[in-house]
Amino acid sequence: MIFDSWDCSRVTGNPSIIQYGKVRVAIRDLSFVWGLGYLLTSVTPFLLNLFPRRILAIGLTVGLVEVLLATLVGAWLYKEPNVTR
Protein backbone atom coordinates (compact mmCIF):
# COMPACT_ATOMS: atom_id res chain seq x y z
CA MET A 1 0.00 0.00 0.00
CA ILE A 2 2.76 2.47 0.83
CA PHE A 3 4.60 1.69 -2.41
CA ASP A 4 1.45 2.33 -4.45
CA SER A 5 0.90 5.71 -2.78
CA TRP A 6 4.53 6.74 -3.21
CA ASP A 7 4.54 5.67 -6.85
CA CYS A 8 1.32 7.58 -7.51
CA SER A 9 2.63 10.79 -5.99
CA ARG A 10 5.90 10.43 -7.85
CA VAL A 11 4.08 10.05 -11.17
CA THR A 12 1.57 12.85 -10.57
CA GLY A 13 3.78 15.27 -8.64
CA ASN A 14 6.92 15.39 -10.74
CA PRO A 15 5.50 16.15 -14.20
CA SER A 16 4.31 19.53 -12.93
CA ILE A 17 7.88 20.32 -11.87
CA ILE A 18 9.45 19.07 -15.05
CA GLN A 19 7.12 21.25 -17.07
CA TYR A 20 7.69 24.50 -15.16
CA GLY A 21 10.70 24.18 -12.87
CA LYS A 22 9.59 26.84 -10.37
CA VAL A 23 8.58 26.16 -6.80
CA ARG A 24 5.73 28.70 -6.70
CA VAL A 25 4.10 27.24 -9.78
CA ALA A 26 4.79 23.76 -8.47
CA ILE A 27 2.82 24.45 -5.30
CA ARG A 28 -0.12 25.63 -7.39
CA ASP A 29 0.11 22.50 -9.51
CA LEU A 30 0.39 20.20 -6.51
CA SER A 31 -2.82 21.63 -5.09
CA PHE A 32 -4.49 20.80 -8.41
CA VAL A 33 -3.07 17.27 -8.40
CA TRP A 34 -4.05 16.76 -4.75
CA GLY A 35 -7.53 18.06 -5.42
CA LEU A 36 -8.09 15.68 -8.29
CA GLY A 37 -6.20 12.70 -6.92
CA TYR A 38 -7.20 12.76 -3.28
CA LEU A 39 -9.98 15.22 -2.51
CA LEU A 40 -12.23 14.42 -5.45
CA THR A 41 -11.85 10.67 -4.98
CA SER A 42 -12.82 10.99 -1.29
CA VAL A 43 -16.15 12.70 -1.95
CA THR A 44 -18.11 9.53 -2.76
CA PRO A 45 -16.91 7.49 0.24
CA PHE A 46 -17.63 10.53 2.44
CA LEU A 47 -21.17 10.96 1.12
CA LEU A 48 -21.95 7.24 1.33
CA ASN A 49 -20.45 6.96 4.84
CA LEU A 50 -18.25 4.08 3.74
CA PHE A 51 -15.44 5.03 6.13
CA PRO A 52 -15.33 7.06 9.32
CA ARG A 53 -14.70 10.74 8.71
CA ARG A 54 -11.53 10.62 10.77
CA ILE A 55 -10.03 7.96 8.46
CA LEU A 56 -10.84 10.06 5.40
CA ALA A 57 -9.34 13.16 7.04
CA ILE A 58 -6.15 11.25 7.89
CA GLY A 59 -5.93 9.95 4.31
CA LEU A 60 -6.40 13.44 2.87
CA THR A 61 -3.78 14.91 5.20
CA VAL A 62 -1.23 12.20 4.45
CA GLY A 63 -1.94 12.60 0.74
CA LEU A 64 -1.37 16.34 0.91
CA VAL A 65 1.95 15.89 2.68
CA GLU A 66 2.92 13.14 0.24
CA VAL A 67 2.21 15.18 -2.88
CA LEU A 68 3.81 18.27 -1.33
CA LEU A 69 7.05 16.43 -0.58
CA ALA A 70 7.14 14.73 -3.99
CA THR A 71 6.61 18.03 -5.78
CA LEU A 72 9.17 19.97 -3.76
CA VAL A 73 11.78 17.23 -4.14
CA GLY A 74 11.08 17.23 -7.88
CA ALA A 75 11.53 21.00 -7.99
CA TRP A 76 14.80 20.70 -6.09
CA LEU A 77 16.12 17.99 -8.40
CA TYR A 78 15.02 19.63 -11.65
CA LYS A 79 17.56 21.76 -13.48
CA GLU A 80 16.92 23.91 -16.50
CA PRO A 81 19.08 23.00 -19.47
CA ASN A 82 21.54 25.72 -20.41
CA VAL A 83 20.67 27.20 -23.76
CA THR A 84 23.47 29.14 -25.45
CA ARG A 85 23.16 30.98 -28.71
For each residue, the residues with C-beta under 8 A, 3 or more apart:
1: 4 5
2: 5 6
3: 6 7
4: 1 7 8
5: 1 2 8 9 62 63 66
6: 2 3 9 10 66 70
7: 3 4 10 11
8: 4 5 11 12 37
9: 5 6 12 13 63 66 67 69 70
10: 6 7 13 14 70
11: 7 8 14 15
12: 8 9 15 33 37 67 70
13: 9 10 16 17 30 33 67 70 71 74
14: 10 11 17 18 70 71 74
15: 11 12 18 19
16: 13 19 20 25 26 29 30 32 33 71 74
17: 13 14 20 21 26 29 71 74 75 77 78
18: 14 15 21 74 78
19: 15 16
20: 16 17 25 26 29
21: 17 18 75 78 79 80
22: 25 26 75
23: 26 27 72 75
24: 27 28
25: 16 20 22 28 29
26: 16 17 20 22 23 29 30 71 72 74 75
27: 23 24 30 31 68 71
28: 24 25 31 32
29: 16 17 20 25 26 32 33 71
30: 13 16 26 27 33 34 67 68 70 71
31: 27 28 34 35
32: 16 28 29 35 36
33: 12 13 16 29 30 36 37 67 71
34: 30 31 37 38 39 63 64 67 68
35: 31 32 38 39 40
36: 32 33 39 40
37: 8 12 33 34 40 41 63 67
38: 34 35 41 42 59 60 63 64 67
39: 34 35 36 42 43 60
40: 35 36 37 43
41: 37 38 44
42: 38 39 45 46 56 59 60
43: 39 40 46 47
44: 41 47 48 50
45: 42 48 50 51 56
46: 42 43 49 51 53 56
47: 43 44
48: 44 45
49: 46
50: 44 45
51: 45 46 55 56
52: 55 56
53: 46 56 57
54: 57 58
55: 51 52 58 59
56: 42 45 46 51 52 53 59 60
57: 53 54 60 61
58: 54 55 61 62
59: 38 42 55 56 62 63
60: 38 39 42 56 57 63 64
61: 57 58 64 65
62: 5 58 59 65 66
63: 5 9 34 37 38 59 60 66 67
64: 34 38 60 61 67 68
65: 61 62 68 69
66: 5 6 9 62 63 69 70
67: 9 12 13 30 33 34 37 38 63 64 70 71
68: 27 30 34 64 65 71 72
69: 9 65 66 72 73
70: 6 9 10 12 13 14 30 66 67 73 74
71: 13 14 16 17 26 27 29 30 33 67 68 74 75
72: 23 26 68 69 75 76
73: 69 70 76 77
74: 13 14 16 17 18 26 70 71 77 78
75: 17 21 22 23 26 71 72 78
76: 72 73
77: 17 73 74
78: 17 18 21 74 75
79: 21
80: 21
81:
82:
83:
84:
85:
